Amino acid sequence: MRNTTKLKHILQLYSVTLDMSEDGQMHLMVFDKRDNSSEEFINKSYSAVVDKAYRYMMKRLPPKSEKLNE
């Protein structure tokens, strides 16, 4: 899956800030739109931080069976 597609999925549930430190580290912070929780991902690579954020989002999603009961 492309990074832009992953980012599109992330943005459906989270607000995102992206920054780079002076030493070249990328900082991607996600803020949950429902409960305002946040998580930060740091890596030298843009692809790596987007991938970490996407994996985090997928772990936090309820199982499909629970979604159907809402």
Backbone as a chain_set.jsonl record, in Angstrom:
{"seq": "MRNTTKLKHILQLYSVTLDMSEDGQMHLMVFDKRDNSSEEFINKSYSAVVDKAYRYMMKRLPPKSEKLNE", "coords": {"N": [[0.842, -1.167, 0.0], [0.531, 2.221, -0.79], [2.199, 5.117, 0.625], [0.703, 7.489, 0.55], [-1.882, 6.52, 0.444], [-2.052, 5.178, 2.891], [-1.756, 7.395, 4.583], [-4.08, 8.797, 3.936], [-6.047, 7.078, 5.0], [-5.338, 7.225, 7.698], [-5.863, 9.936, 8.225], [-8.613, 9.981, 8.229], [-9.392, 9.234, 10.763], [-7.697, 10.533, 12.523], [-6.114, 13.627, 13.494], [-3.191, 15.107, 12.197], [0.208, 15.945, 12.805], [3.252, 16.88, 11.331], [6.693, 16.987, 11.544], [10.172, 17.98, 11.45], [13.174, 17.4, 13.082], [16.249, 19.141, 13.928], [18.303, 17.347, 13.561], [17.424, 15.735, 11.537], [15.452, 13.893, 12.091], [12.217, 12.603, 11.583], [9.096, 13.562, 12.872], [6.025, 12.384, 13.533], [2.919, 13.06, 14.683], [-0.102, 11.826, 15.906], [-3.473, 12.646, 16.561], [-6.28, 11.511, 18.071], [-9.492, 11.896, 16.763], [-11.825, 11.365, 18.098], [-11.41, 10.798, 20.904], [-9.328, 12.43, 21.686], [-6.831, 11.347, 22.341], [-3.288, 10.836, 21.94], [-0.39, 10.015, 19.96], [3.055, 9.635, 19.243], [5.358, 9.265, 16.572], [8.628, 8.531, 15.633], [11.279, 8.71, 13.367], [13.965, 8.417, 10.999], [12.988, 8.262, 8.452], [10.345, 9.243, 6.314], [8.548, 7.393, 5.24], [8.716, 5.327, 7.113], [7.65, 6.491, 9.486], [5.024, 7.016, 8.695], [4.173, 4.426, 8.145], [4.387, 3.275, 10.726], [2.446, 4.796, 12.082], [0.168, 4.028, 10.67], [0.036, 1.286, 11.26], [-0.351, 1.474, 14.025], [-2.894, 2.698, 14.025], [-4.412, 0.639, 12.856], [-4.252, -1.346, 14.824], [-5.711, -0.167, 16.846], [-8.289, -0.076, 15.897], [-11.591, -1.352, 16.272], [-12.512, -4.875, 16.288], [-13.979, -6.343, 13.311], [-16.474, -7.564, 13.812], [-17.416, -6.209, 16.056], [-17.811, -3.658, 14.991], [-20.026, -4.037, 13.396], [-22.075, -4.276, 15.213], [-22.609, -1.761, 16.144]], "CA": [[0.0, 0.0, 0.0], [1.327, 3.45, -0.894], [2.178, 5.995, 1.791], [-0.407, 8.447, 0.45], [-3.107, 5.793, 0.791], [-2.009, 4.988, 4.341], [-2.013, 8.693, 5.198], [-5.499, 9.091, 3.727], [-6.786, 6.297, 5.998], [-5.016, 7.791, 9.015], [-6.53, 11.234, 8.358], [-10.04, 9.795, 8.462], [-9.614, 9.061, 12.196], [-6.746, 11.31, 13.319], [-5.457, 14.839, 13.026], [-1.777, 14.742, 12.101], [1.247, 16.961, 12.657], [4.492, 16.314, 10.815], [7.782, 17.924, 11.786], [11.506, 17.395, 11.353], [14.127, 18.004, 14.007], [17.481, 19.624, 13.307], [19.161, 16.209, 13.198], [16.818, 15.005, 10.433], [14.441, 12.933, 12.545], [10.824, 12.95, 11.284], [8.185, 13.386, 14.005], [4.638, 12.374, 13.111], [2.059, 12.913, 15.851], [-1.508, 11.644, 15.562], [-4.424, 12.991, 17.612], [-7.555, 10.856, 17.804], [-10.573, 12.88, 16.636], [-12.917, 11.014, 19.009], [-11.102, 10.879, 22.34], [-8.179, 13.337, 21.871], [-5.577, 10.698, 22.713], [-2.256, 11.115, 20.935], [0.768, 9.129, 19.889], [4.088, 10.218, 18.386], [6.231, 8.303, 15.899], [9.87, 9.207, 15.266], [12.202, 7.912, 12.571], [14.639, 9.23, 9.971], [12.303, 8.1, 7.182], [8.92, 9.572, 6.224], [7.829, 6.135, 5.017], [8.68, 4.57, 8.363], [6.717, 7.079, 10.454], [3.666, 6.804, 8.186], [3.877, 3.013, 8.352], [4.154, 3.069, 12.164], [1.155, 5.396, 12.417], [-0.87, 3.192, 10.063], [-0.048, 0.061, 12.07], [-0.967, 1.888, 15.288], [-4.313, 2.896, 13.757], [-5.036, -0.66, 12.611], [-4.35, -2.039, 16.118], [-6.714, 0.506, 17.675], [-9.619, -0.264, 15.337], [-12.285, -2.514, 16.85], [-12.693, -5.989, 15.341], [-15.093, -6.155, 12.389], [-17.734, -8.006, 14.416], [-17.878, -5.136, 16.94], [-18.274, -2.554, 14.17], [-21.368, -4.349, 12.886], [-23.05, -4.154, 16.293], [-22.815, -0.355, 16.525]], "C": [[0.896, 1.242, 0.0], [1.189, 4.311, 0.358], [1.022, 6.986, 1.736], [-1.728, 7.78, 0.796], [-3.172, 5.555, 2.291], [-2.347, 6.295, 5.051], [-3.48, 9.089, 5.057], [-6.356, 8.345, 4.751], [-6.563, 6.855, 7.403], [-5.807, 9.08, 9.242], [-8.044, 11.123, 8.544], [-10.347, 9.718, 9.957], [-8.773, 9.983, 13.072], [-6.417, 12.641, 12.657], [-3.966, 14.556, 13.122], [-0.913, 15.992, 12.083], [2.521, 16.247, 12.219], [5.575, 17.37, 10.947], [9.106, 17.198, 11.601], [12.426, 18.139, 12.308], [15.393, 18.409, 13.26], [18.4, 18.485, 12.871], [18.533, 15.308, 12.13], [15.801, 13.959, 10.823], [13.043, 13.45, 12.206], [9.987, 12.639, 12.524], [6.762, 13.472, 13.459], [3.797, 12.116, 14.357], [0.619, 12.817, 15.379], [-2.352, 11.956, 16.794], [-5.772, 12.393, 17.237], [-8.676, 11.886, 17.806], [-11.715, 12.595, 17.608], [-12.572, 11.245, 20.471], [-9.882, 11.742, 22.674], [-6.92, 12.668, 22.406], [-4.554, 10.976, 21.603], [-1.135, 10.099, 21.033], [1.768, 9.777, 18.935], [4.987, 9.119, 17.844], [7.439, 9.061, 15.368], [10.756, 8.233, 14.501], [12.874, 8.844, 11.571], [13.864, 9.247, 8.66], [10.82, 8.463, 7.283], [8.094, 8.291, 6.076], [7.674, 5.343, 6.307], [7.684, 5.165, 9.353], [5.27, 6.915, 9.997], [3.256, 5.347, 8.401], [3.593, 2.707, 9.822], [2.793, 3.623, 12.584], [0.004, 4.556, 11.869], [-1.058, 1.903, 10.872], [-0.693, 0.344, 13.427], [-2.477, 2.034, 15.108], [-5.025, 1.556, 13.59], [-5.199, -1.46, 13.904], [-5.462, -1.462, 16.979], [-8.134, 0.347, 17.148], [-10.288, -1.463, 15.996], [-12.387, -3.633, 15.822], [-13.952, -5.766, 14.498], [-16.433, -6.525, 13.002], [-18.301, -6.929, 15.349], [-18.395, -3.956, 16.158], [-19.705, -2.789, 13.701], [-22.44, -4.168, 13.95], [-23.343, -2.724, 16.689], [-24.067, 0.204, 15.899]], "O": [[1.899, 1.293, 0.712], [0.183, 4.239, 1.063], [0.422, 7.293, 2.767], [-2.604, 8.414, 1.383], [-4.231, 5.713, 2.899], [-3.127, 6.308, 6.004], [-4.054, 9.663, 5.983], [-7.29, 8.919, 5.309], [-7.499, 6.944, 8.198], [-6.357, 9.293, 10.323], [-8.684, 12.083, 8.975], [-11.44, 10.094, 10.381], [-9.1, 10.194, 14.239], [-6.438, 12.77, 11.433], [-3.524, 13.845, 14.025], [-1.25, 16.979, 11.429], [2.824, 15.148, 12.682], [5.399, 18.51, 10.517], [9.162, 15.968, 11.594], [12.445, 19.37, 12.332], [15.578, 18.054, 12.095], [19.18, 18.634, 11.93], [19.058, 14.23, 11.849], [15.332, 13.207, 9.968], [12.716, 14.599, 12.504], [10.148, 11.588, 13.146], [6.346, 14.525, 12.976], [3.942, 11.082, 15.009], [0.169, 13.617, 14.558], [-2.003, 11.585, 17.915], [-6.339, 12.734, 16.199], [-8.797, 12.667, 18.75], [-12.497, 13.496, 17.913], [-13.367, 11.833, 21.205], [-9.451, 11.779, 23.827], [-6.02, 13.36, 22.882], [-4.919, 11.309, 20.475], [-0.96, 9.423, 22.047], [1.381, 10.391, 17.94], [5.335, 8.172, 18.549], [7.296, 10.105, 14.732], [10.962, 7.093, 14.919], [12.388, 9.949, 11.33], [14.057, 10.144, 7.84], [10.129, 8.047, 8.213], [7.058, 8.138, 6.722], [6.621, 4.758, 6.562], [6.944, 4.422, 9.998], [4.382, 6.697, 10.821], [2.123, 5.069, 8.794], [2.662, 1.964, 10.131], [2.072, 2.988, 13.354], [-1.019, 4.393, 12.534], [-2.187, 1.488, 11.133], [-1.489, -0.456, 13.919], [-3.252, 1.555, 15.935], [-6.118, 1.361, 14.123], [-6.186, -2.18, 14.06], [-6.087, -2.184, 17.756], [-9.091, 0.607, 17.877], [-9.636, -2.475, 16.253], [-12.352, -3.376, 14.619], [-14.878, -5.079, 14.928], [-17.433, -5.86, 12.735], [-19.517, -6.753, 15.429], [-19.335, -3.298, 16.604], [-20.5, -1.853, 13.618], [-23.601, -3.928, 13.618], [-24.241, -2.486, 17.496], [-24.395, 1.372, 16.111]]}, "num_chains": 1, "name": "protein.A"}
